[in-house]
Amino acid sequence: MIPRTDLLRTLTVKFIAANGMSSTGTYQFRVTSPPPEAGHWTFDGHYDDDETLMEYPHDLTERGTAPTFVQRRWTDQPYPEGYQEASFDGTGHLTPLVAGVPFATGPISGTGVRRSFAVAAWVRPTDLAANRTAVSQSGDNHSMYELGYRKGSGYCFSMYAADTTTTGGTHVCAPAPVIAGEWAHLAAVYDGTAGTMTLYVHRKGADGFIDDSRTEIATGTFTTVWDGAHTFAVGAVQGADALSITNYFIGDIDEVWAYQRAPELSEIEFLAAN
């Protein structure tokens, strides 16, 4: 479990040798909380980043046709008024209002150390005729990662080896069929230290709670990271050219999170359950 506040801890250790002699040592160490989330978009106030949690807020703006905002309906019982989700029709998406991305995907400059990152969102695709990307981040020529529906494969977390138009991708996908019109919580976690990709898929049952029997976790390896520093997008993939837009999402997206670290499973489960 990752602590949410900085803590000073004291550890007392007693050493007992085979001859019966003993000594005791006391050590103090500080446990540091993780860095703040890189972004959180609830869509309740539409495009605003949740500035109460973020150190560097990234408000969004529409590109193409603006999504419509409807009262949240994750279950048969609607949420209270004021809780909303973004509904996309396949002709528009969202990107940061001010140029920039919420987190870095490339190695730390001068060290080669790979950074960790993660994104998560609730999604409800209503059209599965093509790839439907919920969240992505791109360089000048290609996306660095994509999270969403991949036609013929289901829900996938994809990463690409180079910022070129012909680059190959590594796709980590959940095997269960995607059902159009059904909500699912997707989380893509890249652990830079381990060089691993993990996709988490949580679905709700008829009672509105997470159905653990339908939870899926898929993993893969990826080490060829680079910095997708051009465009962070919700609802599509956008390259450096604002006209080069693919994988438009059709359906609803809600509660998008971004992290400059690799959240633990308990954190992903918390997002899915809340």
Sequence and secondary structure as in RCSB ss.txt:
>XXXX:A:sequence
MIPRTDLLRTLTVKFIAANGMSSTGTYQFRVTSPPPEAGHWTFDGHYDDDETLMEYPHDLTERGTAPTFVQRRWT
DQPYPEGYQEASFDGTGHLTPLVAGVPFATGPISGTGVRRSFAVAAWVRPTDLAANRTAVSQSGDNHSMYELGYR
KGSGYCFSMYAADTTTTGGTHVCAPAPVIAGEWAHLAAVYDGTAGTMTLYVHRKGADGFIDDSRTEIATGTFTTV
WDGAHTFAVGAVQGADALSITNYFIGDIDEVWAYQRAPELSEIEFLAAN
>XXXX:A:secstr
   SS EEEEEEEEEE TTS EEEEEEEEEE      SEEE STTSS   TTT SS   EEEEES  EEEE  SS
SS   TT EEEEEESSEEEEESSSS SS  S  TTT     EEEEEEEEES  SS EEEEEEE SSSEEEEEEEE
TTTEEEEEEESSSSTT  EEEEE  S   TT  EEEEEEEETTTTEEEEEEEEB TTSSB GGG EEEEEE    
    SEEEESSEE SSTT EE   EEEEEEEEEESS   HHHHHHHHH 
